[in-house]
């Protein structure tokens, strides 16, 4: 497969990716950020190669996932494992993606999704669209609650919600081992899932 070089901003690292890969960036001001695709067998760095351990921020590119694919270990080597998660290309315009076409959704159990980290992180951010109130919770290695951020109500597109779709939610704490998203049997989507390593 042919590859193309994607030059990130000068302070970001450069990655080799398939020509179908679309790069998406969060608003983090991070020195070493990588956008990771599930289709990449490894990350080839063009210049000044850091190890994956040297990266400070990882943003997941979901575009190489297949619609309705169960998402679990696809990004494990880059630091995150998902539970109760599928990739979808929303057909309902109430759930627009933030970038690209693919998003993550809690399934088969509605209203719940968990991400656990291979090594602790200190920040997790993602764009959320939900049919009702959603709680993002961060836990330490003993499953003790560290912090939460709450989306106070539904933020579906084309509704009278005061909250726009794709609301950025962020939790920050030392030693985050996992995060959960809970919308109490509602439906929600996540896009541009990003974490900052400790």
Secondary structure, DSSP 4 states (H G I P E B T S, - for coil): --EEEE---TTS--EEEETT------S---SSEEEEETT-SS-EESSS---GGG--EEEEE-TTSPTT-B-SSTTGGGTEEEESEEEE---STTS--SSSS-EEEE-SSTTEEEEEEEEEEEEEEEEEEESS-EEEEEE-TT--EEEEEEE-S---TTS--SSPSSEEEEEEEEEEEEEEEE-TT--EEEEEEEEEE-
